[in-house]
Every structure is written in structure tokens, then in C-alpha cells.
Amino acid sequence: MLIDGEWVSATDNCWFDSYEPGTGEVWARVAAATEVDVDRAVRAADRAMHSGPWSKMTASERGEALGRLGELVGRHATVLAEAETRDTGKLIRETAGSVAYVPAFYRYYGGLADKIQGHTLPSDKPGIEIFTYREPIGVVAAIVPWNSPQMLLAVKLAPALAAGNAVVIKPSEHGSVPILELGKLVEQAGIPPGVVNIVTGHGHPVGHELTKHPLVRRVAFTGGPETARTIVRNSAENFASLSLELGGKSPQIVFPDADLDSAVNGIIGGIFGASGQSCVAGSRLYAQREIYDDLIERLVDRTKSIRLGSPLDPDSEMGPLATTEQLQRFDSFVSATPAEGGRVLVGGQRPTKPSEGWFVEPTILETHAEGIRAQSDEIFGPVLAVTTFDNEAEAIKKANASQYGLAAGVWTSAADRAHRLIRSLSAGIVWVNTYRATSPVAPFGGLRDSGGGRESGADAVYDYTSVKTAWINSSNQAVSDPFKVQ
């Protein structure tokens, strides 16, 4: 682990095994932090913020350090991508593209570091000037999942450091190695010891102790709703502010005027990219009745041709699931669908090849009946639930009938319809004639069980600051005795 600028093992010297999903074999051993280790990391971050060199660096100097970190990530992208692929099972073609884009986030927030501004306020009191500062909020706990660890860390770490905070990172136990590899670059970027700390281990005790630690002022979390509820309860201990980027059951809606070839590609990428293990996976498909049969036939044919293979093989089109728990979840949902009134159109099995690793077939389920869990619940795997709609109003109603509200996709050539649906769909992100596009300039986040708060975008940096208001009496008039009547 990385604590206060030093690489250390856990205080009790405990470790856990990390499995390579492509083979099912142990490939790394990672330190399992204790409560003592968490406390050490948080206190190191607090010292670095308030008395270390970081606290004396100008905003421009912090921004330059972030820019250097981005350059280092770019230079080491091959190593970082391979670590992410081996630890999480995500295809090397996907991790290589994702990691290559990560430097853009460090550059973007590095450029914003010296543009965090307060305001001069119009005073209603003669001779009194009022203005605000934006100050670092304090120690930030960044809790990162396994499905895209480098990217999902960057959207937390970059704005936190740009604002002048120090950070304690808790990676997923299923994706720790790529974050530890990134930690090796921090000192090279000129970021002082203690500003970035990495504690590895399981939710208990590491995540639990970190999110309720009295010195933690903000928790930035990406993960599942149940863990988020625990974090919300823990925040009652320290009143930390929260950003929660949670799950989704994102709808894709296809109208007859859509470019169906483009829609098929977007739908396939939206659900089978990353083996469906993405919070924005387009896992619910609604197709207008008159094009339903044609669209589904195209999707089934394309799904049958998807090449499963080793995530390290650049020719593979879909890799394994990341954990054995995900395998069991896939089996549970798919096997229950026929009894609930649906049917398997393609996939639904574990393939004979590859013979090792945690692979499943890309799957499409027809879910016209009410109450099919695969239509309503997040599976976090390569499973697409499909059904019909008859008109625009019905499409909106069906799409919004979910406890989630992260993303949605709309496929249409009608500009007026596109704008109506953008306003009508209950989601934090709406893509029209594209899917899964991201950018450091664009806010990302959802509603309801998909969490709250936004990551990325210029405004996100302000979430890592607190406002201080200053009052100055600039007149020549002294303050009068409050107990004497004038």
C-alpha cells in the first residue's frame, strides 16, 4: 500500500489473493489493510494538506503537477492497461483505449486548478465589503470499483487535487493492482508524500473505517446501492459530503426513423462492451413495434458472431466476467426468465470455449411480460432485455418505470423527437444516436438509485471545496458600543 509516500504492507502482514478472470487463477497478492492502516493513511493525508509542502504550493503549481501525472499515465499506458486487464478481465482493446484517454482528465483539471474563484458580493451595508474564498474541503476518500478503475479514479482524484485536497484511495479488492501501479507515478509527478494514499482490502474493515473516519470531509464513491447506503449511514459519524455514482438499468429506445445499422452497433457496444459490466450499460431495449422483428433479427445475428476470448488477445470482442459472484448472478437471472414469462433469444449459457476463466455468452432475453426481473433489476453482465412499444408516450413511460436513473439512449432521425425525449426521460445522461460517450468536460451522474452528485465537468471541482465568507469594514467609522443607544 502507499501511505505517507512509502510502500508498506499491512500492520498485521495480512494479504489477499487477486484472481485473473481470464484464467481463474491467482495472479497477484495484495496487502489487506487494517483499521490502523486506514487511520495512518487518513492522518498522513490530513498532515499533507495542512502542514506539508502541498499546502504551500500555488494553485498553478498544483495544476502543473496534475499535468505531469497525466503525461506519466500516457507514457506508462501499456503497463497500466495490462494491469487493468489482468486484474479485472476487461479486454485489452478496451483498457488500452480507456487508459489512453485518462490523461485528458488530469490535464483538464490541471488547467482548472488556478481558475477556482470566489466572488465579490454586493453589500447592503455601507462601508462593508463582502467576498468569498474557495478553500480545499479536506481529506477526500475516493472509493473506486473494479470495472474501470483508472478512469473512475481519475474523475475523483483529478478535481480533488486541483482544489488542493489530499486523498485516500480505496480500490476494489477485484481491481487493486492497476491503482497501485498508478501510485508509482505520483511521486514522479512532483506530488508530495501523503497527498495521495492507497489502502487496499475489503469493505470491512477498510471501506467502513475510511468512510466514517472523523478527518474525512468528503467521500466520492462509485459502486452498488447497498454499499452506498452503508456509506450514507457512516457519514452521520463525520458529516462528510458525498458523491454517489451507483448502478443503472439504462434504456435504449429505437424509433422507425432511426439508422438501424448505427443503432445495432450502438446497442451491441452499449450492452456487450466491458462484458456488460458498466454502470451505463444499455441493458433495456425498447423498439417500436413496426421495426421490432427486423431490429431483433439483426441484433441476434450480430450477437452470435461476437468472439469470446482471452482479454489479453486484441482480437477478442468480449471477455470474461470479473468475479465468480457475477457468474452466479448471470445464471440466476437468465435461468429465472422463462419461468417469469420471457424467453432466451440467444446466449444464456457458459461457453465451452474458452474452457478456462469466467466466461458467459452474450445474451438477449425477450421480456414482454410484466414482472421479469431481468427487465427491471441491474444484472451487471452481458444481458439485454428487449420488448416493444407502440408510440412515443408509451416508450417514455416504459423507460421511466425504473428505480434507476443514470443514462438513456435514443435512436431517431427526428430532431424534435430527440429534444422531447431528452427533456422527458428521467436520467442524468441522455445519448442521442450514440452511446457511452464520455468527456472530462461533461458532467456524469444519475438520479434515485443511480446516486447523486456529478463527476466530470468544470463544476465538479467546486464539490471539492468549501466556501469561506469574508467581511471587511473598510470605512473610517469605528464599531459603536452595542449597549449604548445612538
C-alpha positions, 0 to 999 in steps of 0.5 A: 500500500502507499501511505505517507509516500512509502510502500508498506504492507499491512500492520498485521502482514495480512494479504489477499489473493487477486484472481485473473478472470481470464484464467481463474487463477491467482495472479497477484497478492495484495496487502489487506489493510487494517483499521490502523492502516486506514487511520495512518493513511487518513492522518498522513493525508490530513498532515499533507494538506495542512502542514506539508509542502502541498499546502504551500504550493500555488494553485498553478503549481498544483495544476502543473503537477496534475499535468505531469501525472497525466503525461506519466499515465500516457507514457506508462499506458501499456503497463497500466492497461495490462494491469487493468486487464489482468486484474479485472478481465476487461479486454485489452482493446478496451483498457488500452483505449480507456487508459489512453484517454485518462490523461485528458482528465488530469490535464483538464483539471490541471488547467482548472486548478488556478481558475477556482474563484470566489466572488465579490458580493454586493453589500447592503451595508455601507462601508462593508465589503463582502467576498468569498474564498474557495478553500480545499474541503479536506481529506477526500476518500475516493472509493473506486470499483473494479470495472474501470478503475483508472478512469473512475479514479481519475474523475475523483482524484483529478478535481480533488487535487486541483482544489488542493485536497489530499486523498485516500484511495480505496480500490476494489479488492477485484481491481487493486493492482492497476491503482497501485501501479498508478501510485508509482507515478505520483511521486514522479509527478512532483506530488508530495508524500501523503497527498495521495494514499492507497489502502487496499482490502475489503469493505470491512474493515477498510471501506467502513473505517475510511468512510466514517473516519472523523478527518474525512470531509468528503467521500466520492464513491462509485459502486452498488446501492447497498454499499452506498447506503452503508456509506450514507449511514457512516457519514452521520459519524463525520458529516462528510459530503458525498458523491454517489455514482451507483448502478443503472438499468439504462434504456435504449429506445429505437424509433422507425426513423432511426439508422438501424445499422448505427443503432445495432452497433450502438446497442451491441457496444452499449450492452456487450462492451466491458462484458456488460459490466458498466454502470451505463450499460444499455441493458433495456431495449425498447423498439417500436413495434413496426421495426421490432422483428427486423431490429431483433433479427439483426441484433441476434445475428450480430450477437452470435458472431461476437468472439469470446476470448482471452482479454489479453488477445486484441482480437477478442470482442468480449471477455470474461466476467470479473468475479465468480459472484457475477457468474452466479448472478448471470445464471440466476437471472437468465435461468429465472426468465422463462419461468417469469414469462420471457424467453432466451433469444440467444446466449444464456449459457457458459461457453465451452470455449474458452474452457478456462476463466469466467466466461458467459455468452452474450445474451438477449432475453425477450421480456414482454411480460410484466414482472421479469426481473431481468427487465427491471433489476441491474444484472451487471453482465452481458444481458439485454432485455428487449420488448416493444412499444407502440408510440412515443408516450408509451416508450417514455413511460416504459423507460421511466418505470425504473428505480434507476436513473443514470443514462438513456439512449435514443435512436431517431432521425427526428430532431424534435423527437430527440429534444422531447425525449431528452427533456422527458426521460428521467436520467442524468445522461441522455445519448442521442444516436450514440452511446457511452460517450464520455468527456472530462468536460461533461458532467456524469451522474444519475438520479434515485438509485443511480446516486447523486452528485456529478463527476466530470465537468468544470463544476465538479471541482467546486464539490471539492471545496468549501466556501469561506465568507469574508467581511471587511469594514473598510470605512473610517467609522469605528464599531459603536458600543452595542449597549449604548443607544445612538 
